[in-house]
Amino acid sequence: MDDRNLALEFVRITEAAALSSARLMGRGDRNGADHVAVEAMRRALDHIDIRGSVVIGEGERDEAPMLFIGEKVGAGWRSDSDRSPRVDIAVDPLEGTNLCAFGQPDAISVIAIADDGQFLNAPDTYMEKIAVGPECRGVIDLRESWTWNLERIAKAKGRRLEDVTAVILDRDRHRELIAEVRAAGCRIRLISDGDISAAIATCKDETGIDVLFGTGGAPEGVIAAAALRCVGGDLQGRLRFRNDEERARATRMGVKDSDHIYALDELAKGNVMFAATGVTQGSFLDGVKFFGGGARTQSVVMRSKSGTVRTISSTHHFETKPAYSWATGLE
Protein backbone atom coordinates (compact mmCIF):
# COMPACT_ATOMS: atom_id res chain seq x y z
CA MET A 1 0.00 0.00 0.00
CA ASP A 2 1.37 3.41 -0.98
CA ASP A 3 0.13 5.24 2.08
CA ARG A 4 1.62 8.51 0.84
CA ASN A 5 -0.78 8.63 -2.07
CA LEU A 6 -3.64 7.17 -0.03
CA ALA A 7 -3.33 9.90 2.60
CA LEU A 8 -3.63 12.60 -0.05
CA GLU A 9 -6.62 10.80 -1.59
CA PHE A 10 -8.44 10.89 1.72
CA VAL A 11 -8.28 14.67 2.00
CA ARG A 12 -10.67 14.79 -0.96
CA ILE A 13 -13.18 12.97 1.24
CA THR A 14 -13.05 15.46 4.08
CA GLU A 15 -13.14 18.33 1.58
CA ALA A 16 -16.36 16.94 0.10
CA ALA A 17 -18.01 16.62 3.52
CA ALA A 18 -16.87 20.09 4.58
CA LEU A 19 -18.06 21.77 1.38
CA SER A 20 -21.44 20.10 1.70
CA SER A 21 -22.08 20.84 5.39
CA ALA A 22 -20.72 24.39 5.19
CA ARG A 23 -23.67 25.24 2.92
CA LEU A 24 -25.90 24.88 5.99
CA MET A 25 -23.73 26.87 8.41
CA GLY A 26 -25.79 29.00 10.77
CA ARG A 27 -29.19 27.70 9.67
CA GLY A 28 -29.87 25.95 12.97
CA ASP A 29 -30.30 22.54 11.34
CA ARG A 30 -27.74 20.29 13.05
CA ASN A 31 -29.30 17.08 11.71
CA GLY A 32 -29.45 18.42 8.17
CA ALA A 33 -25.82 19.54 8.26
CA ASP A 34 -24.72 16.16 9.57
CA HIS A 35 -26.79 14.31 6.97
CA VAL A 36 -25.30 16.11 3.97
CA ALA A 37 -21.77 15.67 5.37
CA VAL A 38 -22.33 11.92 5.79
CA GLU A 39 -23.81 11.60 2.29
CA ALA A 40 -20.95 13.52 0.67
CA MET A 41 -18.30 11.55 2.55
CA ARG A 42 -19.96 8.23 1.68
CA ARG A 43 -20.07 9.04 -2.03
CA ALA A 44 -16.48 10.30 -2.04
CA LEU A 45 -15.24 7.13 -0.33
CA ASP A 46 -16.75 5.03 -3.09
CA HIS A 47 -14.41 6.69 -5.64
CA ILE A 48 -11.24 5.52 -3.86
CA ASP A 49 -9.55 2.21 -4.62
CA ILE A 50 -9.72 0.62 -1.16
CA ARG A 51 -11.56 -2.12 0.62
CA GLY A 52 -12.53 -0.16 3.69
CA SER A 53 -14.47 -1.18 6.79
CA VAL A 54 -16.03 1.49 8.99
CA VAL A 55 -15.10 0.79 12.62
CA ILE A 56 -15.95 4.23 14.00
CA GLY A 57 -18.96 5.78 12.29
CA GLU A 58 -22.38 7.30 12.67
CA GLY A 59 -23.71 4.38 14.71
CA GLU A 60 -24.92 0.86 13.98
CA ARG A 61 -26.87 -0.14 10.89
CA ASP A 62 -30.29 0.45 12.47
CA GLU A 63 -29.24 3.94 13.62
CA ALA A 64 -27.45 5.22 10.53
CA PRO A 65 -28.33 4.65 6.87
CA MET A 66 -24.75 5.41 5.79
CA LEU A 67 -21.29 5.12 7.32
CA PHE A 68 -22.59 2.78 9.99
CA ILE A 69 -20.20 0.58 11.96
CA GLY A 70 -19.37 -2.44 9.85
CA GLU A 71 -20.23 -0.81 6.52
CA LYS A 72 -17.97 -1.68 3.59
CA VAL A 73 -16.81 1.36 1.60
CA GLY A 74 -14.49 1.93 -1.32
CA ALA A 75 -14.31 1.02 -4.99
CA GLY A 76 -12.21 -2.06 -4.23
CA TRP A 77 -15.22 -4.06 -3.06
CA ARG A 78 -16.68 -3.81 -6.58
CA SER A 79 -13.55 -5.25 -8.18
CA ASP A 80 -12.72 -8.90 -8.82
CA SER A 81 -9.10 -8.13 -7.92
CA ASP A 82 -7.87 -8.35 -4.35
CA ARG A 83 -5.18 -5.72 -4.89
CA SER A 84 -7.08 -2.89 -3.21
CA PRO A 85 -5.70 -2.31 0.30
CA ARG A 86 -7.87 -3.37 3.22
CA VAL A 87 -8.15 -0.60 5.78
CA ASP A 88 -10.12 0.30 8.87
CA ILE A 89 -11.80 3.68 8.73
CA ALA A 90 -12.87 5.98 11.57
CA VAL A 91 -15.00 8.94 10.54
CA ASP A 92 -16.71 11.97 11.94
CA PRO A 93 -18.15 13.66 8.84
CA LEU A 94 -19.09 16.73 10.87
CA GLU A 95 -17.45 17.06 14.27
CA GLY A 96 -19.33 19.87 15.92
CA THR A 97 -22.80 19.64 14.39
CA ASN A 98 -24.02 22.36 16.76
CA LEU A 99 -20.99 24.50 15.90
CA CYS A 100 -21.90 24.34 12.22
CA ALA A 101 -25.64 24.78 12.82
CA PHE A 102 -25.09 27.97 14.80
CA GLY A 103 -22.09 29.32 12.89
CA GLN A 104 -19.63 28.86 15.73
CA PRO A 105 -15.87 28.15 15.39
CA ASP A 106 -14.03 24.84 15.06
CA ALA A 107 -16.45 22.55 13.21
CA ILE A 108 -14.38 20.13 11.11
CA SER A 109 -14.75 17.04 8.93
CA VAL A 110 -12.37 14.22 9.87
CA ILE A 111 -11.32 10.76 8.80
CA ALA A 112 -8.65 8.40 10.13
CA ILE A 113 -7.31 5.29 8.42
CA ALA A 114 -5.36 2.31 9.74
CA ASP A 115 -4.44 -1.17 8.61
CA ASP A 116 -7.08 -3.80 9.17
CA GLY A 117 -7.76 -4.37 12.90
CA GLN A 118 -5.58 -1.56 14.25
CA PHE A 119 -8.24 0.77 15.71
CA LEU A 120 -9.95 0.09 19.03
CA ASN A 121 -13.50 -0.94 18.20
CA ALA A 122 -14.88 1.68 20.56
CA PRO A 123 -18.52 1.51 21.65
CA ASP A 124 -20.68 4.60 21.33
CA THR A 125 -20.31 5.64 24.94
CA TYR A 126 -18.30 8.20 26.91
CA MET A 127 -14.56 8.21 27.41
CA GLU A 128 -12.64 10.08 30.09
CA LYS A 129 -9.55 11.57 28.43
CA ILE A 130 -6.31 13.43 28.86
CA ALA A 131 -4.61 14.65 25.68
CA VAL A 132 -1.32 16.56 25.40
CA GLY A 133 1.26 17.57 22.83
CA PRO A 134 4.73 16.11 22.18
CA GLU A 135 6.46 17.97 25.03
CA CYS A 136 4.29 16.10 27.54
CA ARG A 137 4.29 12.66 25.96
CA GLY A 138 4.70 10.04 28.69
CA VAL A 139 4.12 12.38 31.65
CA ILE A 140 0.32 12.06 31.99
CA ASP A 141 -1.53 9.45 34.04
CA LEU A 142 -5.32 9.16 34.11
CA ARG A 143 -5.11 7.27 37.41
CA GLU A 144 -3.83 10.40 39.13
CA SER A 145 -5.69 13.61 39.94
CA TRP A 146 -6.17 16.44 37.49
CA THR A 147 -3.94 18.62 39.69
CA TRP A 148 -1.17 16.00 39.65
CA ASN A 149 -1.32 15.95 35.86
CA LEU A 150 -1.30 19.75 35.64
CA GLU A 151 1.83 19.90 37.79
CA ARG A 152 3.57 17.35 35.55
CA ILE A 153 2.53 19.19 32.40
CA ALA A 154 3.76 22.52 33.79
CA LYS A 155 7.10 20.97 34.74
CA ALA A 156 7.53 19.33 31.32
CA LYS A 157 6.88 22.66 29.62
CA GLY A 158 9.01 24.70 32.01
CA ARG A 159 6.06 26.85 33.06
CA ARG A 160 4.25 27.96 36.15
CA LEU A 161 0.85 26.43 36.79
CA GLU A 162 -0.87 29.75 36.13
CA ASP A 163 0.61 29.75 32.62
CA VAL A 164 -0.95 26.38 31.71
CA THR A 165 -4.24 26.34 29.77
CA ALA A 166 -6.66 23.41 29.82
CA VAL A 167 -9.49 22.98 27.34
CA ILE A 168 -12.64 21.36 28.75
CA LEU A 169 -16.10 20.65 27.33
CA ASP A 170 -18.63 22.91 29.04
CA ARG A 171 -20.85 20.24 30.60
CA ASP A 172 -22.52 19.80 33.99
CA ARG A 173 -20.57 16.57 34.49
CA HIS A 174 -17.36 18.62 34.52
CA ARG A 175 -18.24 20.90 37.43
CA GLU A 176 -15.81 19.25 39.86
CA LEU A 177 -13.10 19.04 37.21
CA ILE A 178 -13.44 22.73 36.36
CA ALA A 179 -13.38 23.65 40.05
CA GLU A 180 -10.19 21.62 40.60
CA VAL A 181 -8.40 23.16 37.62
CA ARG A 182 -9.37 26.63 38.79
CA ALA A 183 -8.18 25.84 42.32
CA ALA A 184 -4.83 24.78 40.87
CA GLY A 185 -4.53 28.28 39.41
CA CYS A 186 -4.58 27.22 35.75
CA ARG A 187 -6.35 28.88 32.87
CA ILE A 188 -9.38 27.23 31.24
CA ARG A 189 -10.92 27.46 27.80
CA LEU A 190 -14.45 26.07 27.88
CA ILE A 191 -15.81 24.72 24.59
CA SER A 192 -19.34 23.71 23.66
CA ASP A 193 -18.32 20.91 21.24
CA GLY A 194 -15.40 19.58 19.24
CA ASP A 195 -12.99 17.66 21.45
CA ILE A 196 -11.16 16.10 18.47
CA SER A 197 -9.94 19.50 17.28
CA ALA A 198 -9.32 20.47 20.91
CA ALA A 199 -7.09 17.42 21.42
CA ILE A 200 -5.11 18.24 18.28
CA ALA A 201 -4.82 21.87 19.41
CA THR A 202 -2.58 20.71 22.27
CA CYS A 203 0.08 19.95 19.62
CA LYS A 204 0.09 23.44 18.10
CA ASP A 205 1.85 26.16 20.08
CA GLU A 206 -0.10 28.94 18.40
CA THR A 207 -3.40 27.69 19.89
CA GLY A 208 -2.25 28.31 23.46
CA ILE A 209 -3.79 24.98 24.57
CA ASP A 210 -1.67 22.70 26.76
CA VAL A 211 -4.03 19.88 27.70
CA LEU A 212 -7.49 18.48 27.03
CA PHE A 213 -9.29 17.20 30.13
CA GLY A 214 -12.65 15.57 30.64
CA THR A 215 -15.23 13.14 29.35
CA GLY A 216 -16.41 13.11 25.75
CA GLY A 217 -17.30 10.53 23.12
CA ALA A 218 -15.29 7.31 22.96
CA PRO A 219 -15.34 7.21 19.13
CA GLU A 220 -13.93 10.73 19.06
CA GLY A 221 -11.22 9.56 21.43
CA VAL A 222 -10.05 6.95 18.92
CA ILE A 223 -10.00 9.48 16.07
CA ALA A 224 -8.08 11.99 18.20
CA ALA A 225 -5.61 9.25 19.13
CA ALA A 226 -4.93 8.62 15.44
CA ALA A 227 -4.12 12.29 14.90
CA LEU A 228 -1.90 12.49 17.99
CA ARG A 229 -0.02 9.35 16.87
CA CYS A 230 0.94 11.26 13.73
CA VAL A 231 2.32 14.32 15.51
CA GLY A 232 3.92 12.76 18.58
CA GLY A 233 1.33 13.78 21.14
CA ASP A 234 -0.18 11.59 23.83
CA LEU A 235 -3.64 10.56 24.98
CA GLN A 236 -5.05 8.26 27.62
CA GLY A 237 -8.68 7.19 27.83
CA ARG A 238 -11.00 5.22 30.06
CA LEU A 239 -14.51 4.18 29.04
CA ARG A 240 -17.36 5.63 31.08
CA PHE A 241 -20.67 3.84 30.60
CA ARG A 242 -23.99 5.63 31.08
CA ASN A 243 -26.04 2.48 31.68
CA ASP A 244 -25.93 -1.33 31.77
CA GLU A 245 -26.95 -1.55 28.11
CA GLU A 246 -23.83 0.34 27.03
CA ARG A 247 -21.68 -1.85 29.27
CA ALA A 248 -23.18 -5.02 27.78
CA ARG A 249 -22.69 -3.72 24.24
CA ALA A 250 -19.05 -2.98 24.99
CA THR A 251 -18.59 -6.52 26.25
CA ARG A 252 -20.03 -7.85 22.99
CA MET A 253 -17.55 -5.67 21.09
CA GLY A 254 -14.65 -7.26 22.96
CA VAL A 255 -14.10 -4.88 25.91
CA LYS A 256 -12.98 -7.14 28.77
CA ASP A 257 -12.00 -4.63 31.46
CA SER A 258 -14.38 -1.68 31.76
CA ASP A 259 -11.91 0.23 33.95
CA HIS A 260 -8.92 -0.29 31.67
CA ILE A 261 -6.93 2.85 30.86
CA TYR A 262 -6.15 2.82 27.16
CA ALA A 263 -2.79 4.18 26.08
CA LEU A 264 -2.36 5.97 22.77
CA ASP A 265 -0.98 2.89 21.02
CA GLU A 266 -3.93 0.79 22.19
CA LEU A 267 -6.45 3.18 20.67
CA ALA A 268 -4.71 3.53 17.30
CA LYS A 269 -2.00 1.00 16.43
CA GLY A 270 0.44 0.57 13.58
CA ASN A 271 0.64 2.97 10.66
CA VAL A 272 -2.23 5.44 10.75
CA MET A 273 -3.26 8.39 8.64
CA PHE A 274 -5.48 11.33 9.48
CA ALA A 275 -7.14 14.00 7.37
CA ALA A 276 -9.35 16.92 8.36
CA THR A 277 -10.93 19.89 6.62
CA GLY A 278 -12.28 22.97 8.35
CA VAL A 279 -16.01 23.66 8.07
CA THR A 280 -16.29 26.80 10.19
CA GLN A 281 -13.42 29.13 11.01
CA GLY A 282 -11.35 27.76 13.87
CA SER A 283 -8.10 27.75 15.80
CA PHE A 284 -7.08 24.48 14.13
CA LEU A 285 -8.20 25.07 10.53
CA ASP A 286 -9.79 27.83 8.47
CA GLY A 287 -13.41 27.25 7.53
CA VAL A 288 -14.94 26.96 4.06
CA LYS A 289 -15.12 30.27 2.23
CA PHE A 290 -17.50 30.41 -0.74
CA PHE A 291 -17.14 32.71 -3.70
CA GLY A 292 -19.03 32.95 -6.98
CA GLY A 293 -18.75 29.53 -8.59
CA GLY A 294 -16.48 27.96 -6.04
CA ALA A 295 -14.98 27.80 -2.56
CA ARG A 296 -11.71 27.68 -0.68
CA THR A 297 -10.88 25.08 1.94
CA GLN A 298 -8.04 24.39 4.34
CA SER A 299 -7.14 20.84 5.31
CA VAL A 300 -4.46 18.92 7.16
CA VAL A 301 -3.09 15.49 6.27
CA MET A 302 -0.91 13.51 8.70
CA ARG A 303 0.95 10.18 8.57
CA SER A 304 2.32 8.40 11.63
CA LYS A 305 4.90 6.45 9.61
CA SER A 306 6.82 9.56 8.57
CA GLY A 307 5.47 12.14 10.99
CA THR A 308 4.68 14.31 7.97
CA VAL A 309 2.03 16.98 8.46
CA ARG A 310 0.77 18.77 5.37
CA THR A 311 -1.51 21.79 5.47
CA ILE A 312 -3.39 22.05 2.19
CA SER A 313 -5.16 25.18 0.99
CA SER A 314 -7.41 24.39 -1.97
CA THR A 315 -9.50 26.42 -4.39
CA HIS A 316 -12.48 24.55 -5.87
CA HIS A 317 -14.19 25.66 -9.08
CA PHE A 318 -17.47 23.80 -9.13
CA GLU A 319 -18.27 24.05 -12.84
CA THR A 320 -14.93 22.49 -13.81
CA LYS A 321 -14.79 20.03 -10.95
CA PRO A 322 -17.73 17.68 -11.50
CA ALA A 323 -16.55 15.31 -8.78
CA TYR A 324 -17.75 17.91 -6.28
CA SER A 325 -21.09 18.72 -7.90
CA TRP A 326 -22.96 16.41 -5.50
CA ALA A 327 -21.26 18.08 -2.52
CA THR A 328 -22.29 21.59 -3.49
CA GLY A 329 -25.87 21.39 -4.62
CA LEU A 330 -25.03 21.97 -8.27
CA GLU A 331 -25.91 18.49 -9.54
C-alpha positions, 0 to 999 in steps of 0.5 A, a space after each residue: 500500500 502506498 500510504 503517501 498517495 492514499 493519505 492525499 486521496 483521503 483529503 478529498 473525502 473530508 473536503 467533500 463533507 466540509 463543502 457540503 455541510 458548510 452550505 448549511 452553516 448557521 441555519 440551525 439545522 444540526 441534523 441536516 448539516 450532519 446528513 449532507 456531510 455523511 452523504 458527501 463523505 460516503 459518495 467520495 469514499 466510493 471513488 477511492 480504490 480501497 476495501 474499507 471497513 467502517 469501525 468508527 462511524 455514525 452508529 450501527 446499521 439500524 441507527 445510521 443509513 450510511 457510514 454505519 459501523 461495519 459498513 464496507 466502503 471503497 471502490 475495491 469491493 466492486 472489483 474482482 481483484 484483491 489488490 485494493 488495500 484493506 483498511 479500517 476507517 474511523 470517521 466523523 463527517 461533521 465534528 461539531 454539528 451544533 458549531 456548524 448549525 449555529 455558525 460557531 468556530 471549530 467545526 471540522 470534517 475528519 477521517 482516520 485510516 489504519 491497517 485492518 484491525 488496528 483501531 480500538 472498536 470503541 462503543 458509542 459511549 463516553 470516554 474520560 480523556 487526557 490529551 497533550 502535545 509532544 512535550 508532555 508525551 509520557 508524563 500524563 496518568 489518568 489514574 492520578 488527579 487532574 492537579 497531579 497531571 497539571 503539575 507534571 505538564 507545567 514541569 515538562 513545559 518549564 512553566 508555572 501552573 498559572 501559565 498552563 491552559 486546559 481545554 474542557 467541554 462545558 458540561 454539567 458533568 465537569 463541574 468538579 473538574 473545572 473547580 479543581 483546575 481553577 483551584 490549581 490556578 490554571 487557565 481554562 478554555 471552555 468549549 461547547 463541542 469539538 474535542 477532536 480538534 481540541 485534542 489536536 490543538 494541544 500539539 500546536 503552540 499557536 493555539 495556546 492549549 496545553 491539555 485536554 481534560 474531561 469526558 467526551 465521546 469514545 469514538 472521538 477519542 479513537 479518532 483523536 488518538 490517530 491524529 496524535 499518533 501522527 504528531 507525537 502527542 499523547 492521549 489516555 482514555 477510560 470508558 465511562 458507561 452511562 447504563 448497563 446496556 452500554 456496558 453489555 454492548 461494549 462486552 459484545 464488542 470485545 471490551 474485557 476490562 471496563 476500567 482499563 486505561 487505554 494508552 495511545 498505542 492501544 487506541 490507534 496501532 500501527 501505521 495510521 493516517 489522518 485527514 481533516 478539513 475545516 467547516 467553520 473558522 477555527 483555531 485548528 483550521 480555516 473554515 470553508 469560504 465560498 465565492 461565486 462559482 467555487 470555494 476555498 478550503 483548508 485541510 491537514 493530512 498527517 501520517 504516523 509512519 513519517 510524521 509528515 504533516 501537510 496543510 493544504 489550501 485548496 480552491 475549488 471551481 465547481 463548474 470544472 470540478 464535476 466530482 464535487 457537484 454532489 457536494 455543493 448542490 449543483 448536480 
